[in-house]
Amino acid sequence: MGAEAAKEFGSRNPLQPGFVNERVSSRVADAVDSEPHDPRQELEATELRILYRKEAEATRRVEARPGLWIAVAIYLLFSAMDLLLIPDVAAYTIEARFAVGLAALLTLEAQLRRGVGAEWLDVTCAAAIIFGYLGWLCPTILSAEKESVSYYMVFGTIFMMGANLFFTFRFKLSIVTSAIILFLLFIVNYFVPSTPTYKLVLAIFYISCFTFTSYVNWKLNEERYNVFLNALEAKIQHREATERGKALLRLSRTDPLTGLENRRAIDEKLRDYWSDWQKLGAGFAAILIDVDFFKKFNDCYGHQEGDRCLIHVANALSDLIKGYDGSIGRYGGEEFIVLARMDKKDQVADLAEAICRTVENLALTHELRRDGISIVTASVGAAFTRKQSGAKLEKIIHEADRALYLAKASGRNCARLFDPTDPQSSDESENLAALLKIAIGQDLVSLVYQPIQDVKSGRLEAVEALMRLKMLDGTLVPPSLFIPVAERTGAILELGRWAIRTVCTELLAGDHVRVVSVNVSPIQLKTPGFAASVATILGETGVTGNRLAFEITEGLEMEMHSDILRCISDLKLLGIKIWLDDFGTGFAGLSWLRLIDFDTVKIDRSFLHDCATPKGMAMLQDIIALVRNRGHKILVEGVETEQQMGLMREYRIDKVQGFHVGRPLPAANFQAKRAIQKRSFPVLKSA
């Protein structure tokens, strides 16, 4: 291998994944069984040899010290043989043994301390073998015990075997060392007095010993290389298996669309954050992000564009969160979650607001929404750790979810921080959620009815059913508190069915009033089978659909959802009247007037109460003209004085509602009133 190839190899680590996969793994088995046949194979085989030498050098460096110490110990123990076979020169041989052994050990220890390479350590050990042999041989041949010396020479082969078998020298060094020992053996064999036959036999023995030990040494080196190759292949396979395992783990923790962490990974991090907060007091924030009107975006632009939208949002938020040393993941659908270590309210609020602005600044077109904004935005709900009794891991996510709900209810494209003192987000709402689950069974919920008067005739035209809730101790709960909780928890579905059934049985089935209006939540209209459940109630109570009116509140939650439009169409087929409630307070009123043929439009009380100013009066007139031009009947809420009632007559309003007409009353009041009216009708006719 040339200098350039060696330089190239030295700049790479052969155990790196790329090198292993491309150059080593496919050739390890070939290198064991065959020689290279082309330059690429030759280069790879040479690189493997170099790698083997590097690993072998490390092994030899570790084994050099114990190997030489053991060899010196055995060398010194042979002093007993000197005393037995050549006693006349034993003192000199023993001195030579100790001198050579001590010199070899001191030299090796000095080299190890200086950190010299394994090759120099091998040279030291090889020199120790050669000089150890000479240190023993020179005094031995001076002995007068010539016969003993001639036999004692056989032990010289031990040094030859030590060079080939005891130490793990490279093959060339072993051959050179054992060849020097063989050469010295031949010299001594020549000069030591003995018969020619003995010298011939001893020479053959020396050559046989040299050949045998050299062959064994060669096979051992080959076996060591094969073991290295097998071990390397095992390492490669283990590394590849480990990498595949890590890749699978990453895949199982990664959202395939956005590349963010998925819910599983975020849940694990959430547990880690929670554990650090519990043990170390390291606070953190949990922030939920929901892309506003994302279903409408999909419906308008298609799912592929919807995916691209989520990817853009994910990338932008990911870049933002890096500056806060936080984690972001996709929590499902169009919802993302952020975890960041912080425990100050202002920090959390700033991050939540920054998330809102980041999504807004993307300026992704979203033309189908009807809230005055034509780009993609996000609603954000945030919660952070705080000292509280009985805190649980799930609570912070639940609090962030409640804050997100308030952000949506506040108009979207905004951030809300969970506030434990806010009735809408505090633990009190949790108590209400639990109360709503048992409200119907425990008779904690009831209905009162507020009259709706026909302005022209002055008679009772209809009543509006208003829901009331009381605590177990009898304390009343304002609708402004429990209705949002019921919508958030889904309890509104069961409460809504109960309200429809109740008005049918209390007032309509007995023909106590002509029409009862019931407020219907958008959640109910979105629920599959809602119209069918209403039809079932009408059939069971024997009430016709034209006796019912459903009031739909104009607002942000009233998205132009295809399911809602289809449900409204089904309800109208049942004969149910559809009223638009609180017209003028939301953003979608004009669009709804265009899409749906409302029987009645209720103008919010705020417009009537603002009539004290010319500007307010003009606004009311404009709204009345707008609704009248669309052909809908008009009902004005909040009529509380005779002056306001006179104004309604002046503007030819169809129906009015307010304290001047009547306050909300239990069903019994209307049952008695209707009965009296029934008895008086014949008298009026006869008159």
Secondary structure, DSSP 8 states (H G I E B T S, - for coil): --HHHHHHHHTS-TTSHHHIIIIITTTHHHHHH----SHHHHHHHHHHHHHHHHHHHHHHHHHHHHHHHHHHHHHHHTHHHHHHH-TTTHHHHHHHHHHHHHHHHHHHHHHHHHT--HHHHHHHHHHHHHHHHHHHHHHHTT-S-HHHHHHHGGGHHHHHHIIIIIS---HHHHHHHHHHHHHHHHHHHHHS---HHHHHHHHHHHHHHHHHHHHHHHHHHHHHHHHHHHHHHHHHHHHHHHHHHHHHHHHHTB-TTT-SB-HHHHHHHHHHHHHHHHHH----EEEEEEETTHHHHHHHH-HHHHHHHHHHHHHHHHHHHHTTT-EEEEEETTEEEEEE----HHHHHHHHHHHHHHHHHT--B--S--SS--B--EEEEEEE----TT--HHHHHHHHHHHHHHHHHTTSSSEEE--TTSTTTSHHHHHHHHHHHHTTTTT-EEEEEEEEEETTT-SEEEEEEEEEEE-TTS-EE-HHHHHHHHHHHTHHHHHHHHHHHHHIIIIITTTSSS-EEEEE-HHHHHSTTHHHHHHHHHHHHT--GGGEEEEEE-STT----HHHHHHHHHHHHTT-EEEEEEETSSS-HHHHHHH---SEEEE-HHHHHGGGSHHHHHHHHHHHHHHHHTT-EEEEE---SHHHHHHHHHTT-SEEESTTT---B-HHHHHHHHHHHHHHHHHHHH-
